[in-house]
Amino acid sequence: MKYNDLEVTRNTRPSRKGRGISAGQGKTAGRGTKGQKARAGHNKMPVGFMGGQRAIMQAVPKLKGFKSIHAKAEVVYTDRLNDLKGKVDNIVLADKGLIANPYQKVKVISRGELTTKIDLETQFASKSAVAAIKKAGGTFKKVAILKRSSSKTEK
């Protein structure tokens, strides 16, 4: 082992600021000149404090209510299902223009009369809608939301 290969960790103390000009961090000790941040205790300011003027979170108006991150279910009424026959699912409803997106939750709600026999497969249906479907001779089956197929897996 050579002398120049030795690795020695330096035993340094933290520098004592504000101990005179010759100390390297004297007089203002790196805090600049005057102002709130030059004074003692400036680290104890609350989050969002803007020098005494009204903070941004106090200036912005609060919003009413609760914003849910979950997409709402699309609603289909039973009287709109009279034009359909056989098995009815999200894709059939989207093709007929009753819902905008087949990959979203669908809830069927009772309104009017259902005269056609259909086998409904959606995510939700009200009790009265299920009763109307069974009265017309059809069935209701609760299914999971359709998943989009990615184009990468098709190749």
C-alpha positions in Angstrom: 0.0 0.0 0.0 1.3 3.4 -0.9 0.9 6.6 1.0 -1.1 8.3 -1.8 -3.6 5.4 -2.0 -4.7 5.8 1.6 -8.3 7.1 1.9 -8.9 9.1 5.0 -12.3 10.6 5.9 -11.8 14.2 7.0 -12.9 14.9 10.6 -14.7 18.2 9.9 -17.0 20.2 12.2 -19.9 22.1 10.8 -19.0 25.7 10.1 -20.1 28.3 12.7 -21.8 31.0 10.8 -21.8 34.7 11.8 -18.5 34.7 13.7 -16.8 37.6 12.0 -15.5 38.5 8.5 -12.4 36.3 8.7 -14.6 33.2 9.4 -15.8 33.1 5.8 -19.5 33.3 6.7 -19.4 36.4 8.8 -21.7 39.5 9.0 -24.8 38.4 7.1 -23.8 34.7 7.2 -25.1 34.0 3.7 -28.6 35.3 4.4 -28.4 38.4 2.2 -29.3 41.8 3.4 -32.3 42.4 5.6 -35.8 41.0 4.9 -37.9 38.4 6.5 -35.6 35.5 5.5 -32.6 37.2 7.1 -34.2 37.2 10.5 -34.1 34.4 13.1 -37.1 32.1 13.0 -37.9 32.5 9.3 -38.1 28.7 8.9 -41.2 28.5 11.0 -43.5 30.2 8.5 -46.6 28.1 7.7 -46.9 26.4 4.3 -48.4 28.7 1.7 -47.5 31.9 3.6 -47.0 34.7 1.2 -45.5 37.5 3.2 -48.7 38.6 4.9 -50.9 38.9 1.8 -53.7 36.5 1.4 -52.4 33.0 0.6 -53.4 31.4 -2.8 -55.4 28.7 -1.2 -57.5 31.3 0.6 -58.0 33.3 -2.5 -59.2 30.4 -4.7 -62.9 29.7 -4.1 -64.0 26.4 -2.7 -66.0 24.0 -4.8 -69.3 22.7 -3.7 -70.2 19.1 -3.4 -68.1 16.0 -4.0 -66.4 15.1 -7.3 -66.2 11.4 -7.8 -63.4 9.9 -9.9 -65.6 7.0 -11.0 -67.5 7.2 -14.3 -71.2 7.3 -13.9 -73.3 4.4 -15.4 -75.1 5.1 -18.6 -78.8 4.8 -18.2 -81.2 2.9 -20.5 -84.9 2.9 -20.0 -87.0 -0.3 -20.5 -89.4 1.4 -23.0 -86.4 2.0 -25.3 -85.7 -1.8 -25.4 -88.9 -2.7 -27.3 -87.1 -2.4 -30.6 -84.5 -5.1 -29.7 -84.8 -8.9 -29.8 -82.8 -11.8 -28.4 -79.6 -11.3 -26.5 -79.0 -7.7 -25.6 -75.6 -6.5 -24.1 -73.5 -3.4 -24.1 -72.3 -3.8 -27.7 -75.9 -4.2 -29.0 -77.0 -1.2 -27.0 -74.1 0.9 -28.4 -74.8 -0.2 -32.0 -78.4 0.9 -31.6 -77.3 4.3 -30.2 -78.9 3.8 -26.8 -75.5 4.3 -25.1 -72.4 6.1 -26.2 -69.7 3.8 -25.0 -70.0 -0.1 -24.7 -67.0 -0.2 -22.3 -68.8 1.7 -19.6 -71.3 0.6 -16.9 -74.9 0.4 -18.0 -78.0 0.5 -15.8 -81.4 -0.4 -17.0 -84.3 1.5 -15.3 -88.0 0.8 -15.5 -90.0 3.4 -17.5 -93.1 2.6 -19.6 -93.9 -0.9 -20.7 -91.6 -3.6 -22.1 -93.4 -5.9 -24.6 -90.5 -7.7 -26.3 -88.8 -10.8 -24.9 -85.1 -10.0 -24.5 -82.2 -11.7 -22.7 -80.5 -8.7 -21.1 -76.8 -8.8 -20.0 -75.7 -5.5 -18.4 -73.9 -4.4 -15.3 -77.0 -3.1 -13.3 -80.8 -3.1 -13.5 -83.4 -1.8 -11.1 -85.7 -4.3 -9.4 -88.7 -2.9 -11.3 -86.8 -3.2 -14.6 -85.9 -6.9 -13.8 -89.6 -7.5 -13.0 -90.7 -5.9 -16.3 -88.1 -8.0 -18.3 -89.3 -11.3 -16.6 -93.0 -10.3 -17.1 -92.2 -10.0 -20.9 -90.7 -13.5 -20.8 -87.1 -12.5 -20.9 -84.1 -12.8 -18.5 -81.6 -10.5 -16.8 -78.0 -11.5 -16.2 -75.5 -9.3 -14.4 -72.1 -9.2 -16.2 -68.8 -7.5 -15.7 -67.7 -4.4 -17.7 -66.3 -5.2 -21.1 -62.5 -4.8 -21.4 -61.0 -3.1 -24.4 -58.7 -5.3 -26.4 -55.3 -3.7 -26.9 -53.9 -3.6 -30.5 -50.5 -4.9 -29.2 -52.0 -8.3 -28.3 -53.7 -8.8 -31.7 -50.5 -8.7 -33.6 
